[in-house]
Every structure is written in C-alpha cells, then in structure tokens.
Amino acid sequence: MSRSTLRGSAITAEIRKAQAAAAAAPVAPKKGAKDKPAAAAAAPKGAGEIRIIGGQWKRTRLPVAQRPGLRPTPDRVRETLFNWLGQDLSGWRCLDAFAGTGALGLEAASRGAASVQLVESDAALVAQLQVLQAKLQASAVRVQRGDGVAALKQAAPASVDLVLLDPPFDGDLFVPALQAAAKAVAAEGFVYLEAPRAWADGELTAMGLAVHRHLKAGAVHAHLLRPLAAAAV
C-alpha cells in the first residue's frame, strides 16, 4: 500500500469525525416557526475523491463528502489551469472564494503558494477542509467559514495574485464575485472563473477583466482572466 493511500485512509477517518460533529451541532429554530415533527435529514452517503495533480502532494488522494450541489473541479480542468499558470506558484497569494472540496486551493498550496485562503460557507465542508489542512500540514493554508464575495471585498486592493472563483452554478453570485475579484487581484495577477457558460469579452471588460485562456470541458467553462492593463501588454 502506498504512502499516499495510507495517508488518505487516515484523512477519511478524521473527516468522518469532523462531519459527524458538524452534523450534531444544534440549530436554533427560526422565530415564529410552528412545531413540526422532526424529519430525519438525509445524511450524505459515501464519499467522493479528489487527487492532487502536482507539487509536493502530487498523487495524494483526498476523500471528499458528497454534498448537494458540490462539484469538484475535474482533474483535466485543474491540470490545464495550472499548466496555464505554470507549475511553480512560489510566493503567490491566493484566495479560493468558494472552496467547496478545496481542490483548487490545495492544488495551489501544493505548488508552493505562500498563502492560500479557503473560504466556504457550509459548516460540514469547513470541518472537512480543516481536517485536510491539518493532515497535510499545510501551513500556508487558512480555512475560513464565511461568504466568498464578502471575503473578496475585505481583501486589500490588488493584494491577491490568484483569485479562484467556482460559485454555485444555479446562484446569482457570478457578477458580484467578479466585481470584487477585479478589485482584489494584483495588476499582474489572475482570476480563475468556472461557470456553466462562456463569459463574453464585453461583460468582463465592464468589470476591468479580460479573457486570457478559455476551456470547455463537458458542462464546465473554465476561464483564466487578467486585469485589462495586464492583458493589453
């Protein structure tokens, strides 16, 4: 059995404990809600898996929970993204605004990023990310429970080298996330956007961004964007 398989088994056990703790956390009833018979919430069954493609944790397999709407970035798309960016991200400051499984942010950390902020609103996924961070001893990674758009707005202007945006496809977060990312990203930095459709140049120009690379993989459109000033060079 390989070293990465053993590590993956240990991480799986820790994730299950963290998910159980998150699921057991009491939830305050909404004001004015009438008492109703408690319905058993359907717990996620089984687990998926992501694989770190490059860097110090290359080939390490990490289990992930199956959550409604959770859509890990496919291996092929992640591999292409980091080929676009170059294999060495040493010194980069990264913010993964809708971290989910952490696949994108952890890939950046594996490739040497100096700091990676993983922002996620789902309590169970946050617990999972904290376990992964600890097990990988990823000192450059910081896990934060919260709103991705708010985290981008709180970032200092031009302070992030790589902004990673993979918001829920059925939500309305794309425009506010892109607007906030355009202000947070450094002049020579990049914004990665994963979306269910291709974004047109006109839409992005209004936000101060331009398409640098684009890939369609199945239902996913992967965009690598740059600030307009950098794209014009």
C-alpha beads as a LAMMPS data file, in Angstrom:
LAMMPS data file: protein, C-alpha beads

233 atoms
232 bonds

1 atom types
1 bond types

-500.0 500.0 xlo xhi
-500.0 500.0 ylo yhi
-500.0 500.0 zlo zhi

Masses

1 110.0

Atoms # bond

1 1 1 0.000 0.000 0.000
2 1 1 1.393 3.383 -0.995
3 1 1 2.189 6.127 1.459
4 1 1 -0.460 8.392 -0.135
5 1 1 -3.106 5.639 0.253
6 1 1 -2.310 5.247 3.942
7 1 1 -2.495 8.993 4.440
8 1 1 -5.803 9.077 2.558
9 1 1 -7.261 6.414 4.889
10 1 1 -6.275 8.425 7.956
11 1 1 -7.767 11.583 6.468
12 1 1 -11.007 9.727 5.699
13 1 1 -11.385 8.731 9.355
14 1 1 -10.753 12.274 10.554
15 1 1 -13.192 13.736 8.026
16 1 1 -15.946 11.377 9.163
17 1 1 -15.432 12.517 12.768
18 1 1 -15.497 16.176 11.730
19 1 1 -18.622 15.714 9.623
20 1 1 -20.377 13.899 12.449
21 1 1 -19.525 16.734 14.832
22 1 1 -20.755 19.344 12.355
23 1 1 -23.980 17.418 11.761
24 1 1 -24.582 17.096 15.518
25 1 1 -24.271 20.835 16.124
26 1 1 -27.604 22.231 17.389
27 1 1 -29.529 24.540 15.081
28 1 1 -31.635 27.306 16.623
29 1 1 -35.295 27.230 15.492
30 1 1 -36.500 30.125 13.371
31 1 1 -38.638 32.698 15.136
32 1 1 -42.340 32.153 14.580
33 1 1 -41.867 28.634 13.260
34 1 1 -44.552 26.188 14.349
35 1 1 -43.578 22.960 15.996
36 1 1 -43.460 20.166 13.486
37 1 1 -42.444 16.515 13.785
38 1 1 -38.709 16.299 13.356
39 1 1 -37.805 14.851 9.992
40 1 1 -34.610 12.880 9.721
41 1 1 -32.196 14.715 7.450
42 1 1 -30.706 12.549 4.770
43 1 1 -27.012 12.282 5.545
44 1 1 -24.605 12.202 2.607
45 1 1 -23.795 8.604 1.784
46 1 1 -20.334 7.562 0.745
47 1 1 -17.593 9.893 -0.320
48 1 1 -16.000 11.042 -3.491
49 1 1 -12.319 11.618 -4.010
50 1 1 -10.022 14.250 -5.440
51 1 1 -6.415 13.834 -6.451
52 1 1 -3.693 16.428 -6.078
53 1 1 -2.116 16.596 -9.531
54 1 1 1.205 18.361 -8.966
55 1 1 3.625 19.762 -6.424
56 1 1 4.674 18.402 -3.048
57 1 1 1.446 16.404 -2.546
58 1 1 1.323 15.037 -6.089
59 1 1 -0.808 11.888 -6.461
60 1 1 -2.167 12.237 -2.917
61 1 1 -5.824 11.197 -2.934
62 1 1 -8.142 13.095 -0.642
63 1 1 -11.687 11.899 0.169
64 1 1 -14.480 14.454 -0.020
65 1 1 -18.041 14.450 1.228
66 1 1 -20.959 14.150 -1.128
67 1 1 -22.961 17.319 -0.605
68 1 1 -25.879 18.709 -2.625
69 1 1 -24.551 20.940 -5.384
70 1 1 -20.904 20.139 -4.612
71 1 1 -18.990 19.991 -7.892
72 1 1 -15.238 19.387 -7.548
73 1 1 -13.234 20.830 -10.429
74 1 1 -12.372 17.867 -12.708
75 1 1 -8.756 16.677 -12.822
76 1 1 -8.443 17.595 -16.501
77 1 1 -9.565 21.184 -15.868
78 1 1 -7.281 21.622 -12.857
79 1 1 -4.336 20.220 -14.778
80 1 1 -4.977 22.634 -17.646
81 1 1 -5.384 25.591 -15.289
82 1 1 -2.051 25.018 -13.591
83 1 1 -0.366 24.430 -16.931
84 1 1 -1.636 27.871 -17.923
85 1 1 -0.323 29.367 -14.694
86 1 1 2.978 27.494 -14.717
87 1 1 3.897 24.687 -12.365
88 1 1 5.641 26.816 -9.718
89 1 1 3.467 29.199 -7.690
90 1 1 6.143 30.007 -5.120
91 1 1 5.343 33.215 -3.273
92 1 1 1.848 33.601 -4.705
93 1 1 -1.037 34.885 -2.575
94 1 1 -4.243 33.002 -3.374
95 1 1 -7.881 33.286 -2.352
96 1 1 -10.327 30.463 -3.107
97 1 1 -13.644 32.238 -2.554
98 1 1 -15.978 29.214 -2.882
99 1 1 -13.629 26.497 -1.698
100 1 1 -16.005 23.510 -1.534
101 1 1 -13.704 20.472 -1.545
102 1 1 -10.616 22.678 -1.519
103 1 1 -9.350 21.066 -4.719
104 1 1 -8.264 24.330 -6.354
105 1 1 -6.759 25.993 -3.301
106 1 1 -4.939 22.872 -2.120
107 1 1 -3.508 22.399 -5.613
108 1 1 -2.128 25.950 -5.433
109 1 1 -0.641 25.273 -1.991
110 1 1 0.904 22.036 -3.226
111 1 1 2.680 24.049 -5.910
112 1 1 4.303 26.425 -3.436
113 1 1 1.836 29.284 -2.926
114 1 1 2.905 31.411 0.048
115 1 1 -0.660 31.839 1.327
116 1 1 -3.966 30.242 0.387
117 1 1 -7.222 31.427 1.932
118 1 1 -10.031 28.864 1.621
119 1 1 -13.445 30.452 2.158
120 1 1 -16.516 28.224 2.465
121 1 1 -19.992 28.782 3.946
122 1 1 -21.018 25.142 4.555
123 1 1 -20.122 24.051 8.104
124 1 1 -19.527 20.392 7.188
125 1 1 -17.231 21.345 4.314
126 1 1 -15.338 23.776 6.543
127 1 1 -14.765 20.957 9.046
128 1 1 -13.522 18.749 6.220
129 1 1 -11.148 21.454 4.960
130 1 1 -9.742 21.937 8.445
131 1 1 -9.002 18.210 8.672
132 1 1 -7.284 18.227 5.278
133 1 1 -5.229 21.281 6.209
134 1 1 -4.060 19.645 9.426
135 1 1 -3.327 16.237 7.907
136 1 1 -1.329 17.725 5.038
137 1 1 0.431 20.060 7.471
138 1 1 -0.393 22.810 5.007
139 1 1 0.925 25.782 6.964
140 1 1 0.274 28.190 4.081
141 1 1 -3.449 27.327 4.052
142 1 1 -6.024 29.191 6.135
143 1 1 -9.601 27.900 6.303
144 1 1 -12.344 30.447 6.913
145 1 1 -16.072 29.904 7.235
146 1 1 -17.900 32.746 5.565
147 1 1 -19.178 34.386 2.406
148 1 1 -16.821 34.329 -0.561
149 1 1 -17.878 37.667 -2.014
150 1 1 -17.525 39.342 1.383
151 1 1 -14.030 37.856 1.773
152 1 1 -13.021 39.303 -1.592
153 1 1 -14.398 42.708 -0.655
154 1 1 -12.427 42.603 2.603
155 1 1 -9.162 41.851 0.803
156 1 1 -6.903 44.845 0.287
157 1 1 -6.975 46.204 -3.284
158 1 1 -4.513 44.459 -5.623
159 1 1 -3.389 42.146 -2.824
160 1 1 -4.106 38.704 -4.343
161 1 1 -2.059 37.053 -7.105
162 1 1 -4.635 34.366 -7.884
163 1 1 -8.375 34.558 -7.192
164 1 1 -10.238 31.269 -7.628
165 1 1 -13.974 31.551 -8.368
166 1 1 -16.157 28.463 -8.609
167 1 1 -19.534 29.626 -7.242
168 1 1 -22.733 27.537 -7.317
169 1 1 -23.876 27.292 -10.920
170 1 1 -27.534 27.850 -10.001
171 1 1 -26.887 31.016 -7.985
172 1 1 -26.521 34.716 -8.743
173 1 1 -23.012 35.212 -7.350
174 1 1 -21.068 35.471 -10.596
175 1 1 -21.320 39.221 -11.165
176 1 1 -20.655 40.338 -7.560
177 1 1 -17.821 37.814 -7.260
178 1 1 -16.168 39.015 -10.469
179 1 1 -16.566 42.658 -9.497
180 1 1 -14.962 42.032 -6.109
181 1 1 -12.230 39.842 -7.612
182 1 1 -11.311 42.560 -10.127
183 1 1 -10.511 44.888 -7.223
184 1 1 -8.712 42.300 -5.095
185 1 1 -6.434 40.883 -7.807
186 1 1 -2.945 42.290 -8.308
187 1 1 -2.138 44.164 -11.520
188 1 1 -0.146 41.189 -12.847
189 1 1 -2.392 38.582 -11.230
190 1 1 -5.046 36.165 -12.470
191 1 1 -8.696 35.389 -11.806
192 1 1 -9.888 31.849 -12.495
193 1 1 -13.615 31.540 -13.210
194 1 1 -15.554 28.301 -13.526
195 1 1 -19.054 28.744 -14.939
196 1 1 -21.834 26.946 -16.820
197 1 1 -21.365 29.237 -19.845
198 1 1 -18.679 31.227 -21.588
199 1 1 -18.412 34.846 -20.464
200 1 1 -18.168 37.386 -23.283
201 1 1 -15.432 39.994 -23.535
202 1 1 -17.964 42.811 -23.255
203 1 1 -19.313 41.533 -19.940
204 1 1 -15.837 41.205 -18.471
205 1 1 -14.435 44.461 -19.844
206 1 1 -17.058 46.379 -17.870
207 1 1 -15.548 44.850 -14.723
208 1 1 -11.955 45.545 -15.715
209 1 1 -11.116 41.976 -16.722
210 1 1 -10.236 40.194 -19.974
211 1 1 -10.107 36.545 -21.045
212 1 1 -6.560 35.181 -21.141
213 1 1 -7.434 31.499 -21.693
214 1 1 -10.672 29.525 -22.045
215 1 1 -11.532 25.813 -21.959
216 1 1 -14.824 23.957 -22.277
217 1 1 -14.934 20.555 -20.613
218 1 1 -18.383 18.995 -20.653
219 1 1 -20.786 21.416 -18.970
220 1 1 -17.942 23.444 -17.452
221 1 1 -16.420 26.596 -18.929
222 1 1 -13.038 27.383 -17.393
223 1 1 -11.775 30.946 -17.840
224 1 1 -8.424 32.379 -16.885
225 1 1 -8.863 36.146 -16.665
226 1 1 -6.434 39.023 -16.251
227 1 1 -6.827 42.692 -15.349
228 1 1 -7.268 44.760 -18.508
229 1 1 -3.924 46.571 -18.107
230 1 1 -2.007 43.293 -17.905
231 1 1 -3.997 41.707 -20.742
232 1 1 -3.108 44.590 -23.051
233 1 1 0.647 44.026 -22.651

Bonds

1 1 1 2
2 1 2 3
3 1 3 4
4 1 4 5
5 1 5 6
6 1 6 7
7 1 7 8
8 1 8 9
9 1 9 10
10 1 10 11
11 1 11 12
12 1 12 13
13 1 13 14
14 1 14 15
15 1 15 16
16 1 16 17
17 1 17 18
18 1 18 19
19 1 19 20
20 1 20 21
21 1 21 22
22 1 22 23
23 1 23 24
24 1 24 25
25 1 25 26
26 1 26 27
27 1 27 28
28 1 28 29
29 1 29 30
30 1 30 31
31 1 31 32
32 1 32 33
33 1 33 34
34 1 34 35
35 1 35 36
36 1 36 37
37 1 37 38
38 1 38 39
39 1 39 40
40 1 40 41
41 1 41 42
42 1 42 43
43 1 43 44
44 1 44 45
45 1 45 46
46 1 46 47
47 1 47 48
48 1 48 49
49 1 49 50
50 1 50 51
51 1 51 52
52 1 52 53
53 1 53 54
54 1 54 55
55 1 55 56
56 1 56 57
57 1 57 58
58 1 58 59
59 1 59 60
60 1 60 61
61 1 61 62
62 1 62 63
63 1 63 64
64 1 64 65
65 1 65 66
66 1 66 67
67 1 67 68
68 1 68 69
69 1 69 70
70 1 70 71
71 1 71 72
72 1 72 73
73 1 73 74
74 1 74 75
75 1 75 76
76 1 76 77
77 1 77 78
78 1 78 79
79 1 79 80
80 1 80 81
81 1 81 82
82 1 82 83
83 1 83 84
84 1 84 85
85 1 85 86
86 1 86 87
87 1 87 88
88 1 88 89
89 1 89 90
90 1 90 91
91 1 91 92
92 1 92 93
93 1 93 94
94 1 94 95
95 1 95 96
96 1 96 97
97 1 97 98
98 1 98 99
99 1 99 100
100 1 100 101
101 1 101 102
102 1 102 103
103 1 103 104
104 1 104 105
105 1 105 106
106 1 106 107
107 1 107 108
108 1 108 109
109 1 109 110
110 1 110 111
111 1 111 112
112 1 112 113
113 1 113 114
114 1 114 115
115 1 115 116
116 1 116 117
117 1 117 118
118 1 118 119
119 1 119 120
120 1 120 121
121 1 121 122
122 1 122 123
123 1 123 124
124 1 124 125
125 1 125 126
126 1 126 127
127 1 127 128
128 1 128 129
129 1 129 130
130 1 130 131
131 1 131 132
132 1 132 133
133 1 133 134
134 1 134 135
135 1 135 136
136 1 136 137
137 1 137 138
138 1 138 139
139 1 139 140
140 1 140 141
141 1 141 142
142 1 142 143
143 1 143 144
144 1 144 145
145 1 145 146
146 1 146 147
147 1 147 148
148 1 148 149
149 1 149 150
150 1 150 151
151 1 151 152
152 1 152 153
153 1 153 154
154 1 154 155
155 1 155 156
156 1 156 157
157 1 157 158
158 1 158 159
159 1 159 160
160 1 160 161
161 1 161 162
162 1 162 163
163 1 163 164
164 1 164 165
165 1 165 166
166 1 166 167
167 1 167 168
168 1 168 169
169 1 169 170
170 1 170 171
171 1 171 172
172 1 172 173
173 1 173 174
174 1 174 175
175 1 175 176
176 1 176 177
177 1 177 178
178 1 178 179
179 1 179 180
180 1 180 181
181 1 181 182
182 1 182 183
183 1 183 184
184 1 184 185
185 1 185 186
186 1 186 187
187 1 187 188
188 1 188 189
189 1 189 190
190 1 190 191
191 1 191 192
192 1 192 193
193 1 193 194
194 1 194 195
195 1 195 196
196 1 196 197
197 1 197 198
198 1 198 199
199 1 199 200
200 1 200 201
201 1 201 202
202 1 202 203
203 1 203 204
204 1 204 205
205 1 205 206
206 1 206 207
207 1 207 208
208 1 208 209
209 1 209 210
210 1 210 211
211 1 211 212
212 1 212 213
213 1 213 214
214 1 214 215
215 1 215 216
216 1 216 217
217 1 217 218
218 1 218 219
219 1 219 220
220 1 220 221
221 1 221 222
222 1 222 223
223 1 223 224
224 1 224 225
225 1 225 226
226 1 226 227
227 1 227 228
228 1 228 229
229 1 229 230
230 1 230 231
231 1 231 232
232 1 232 233
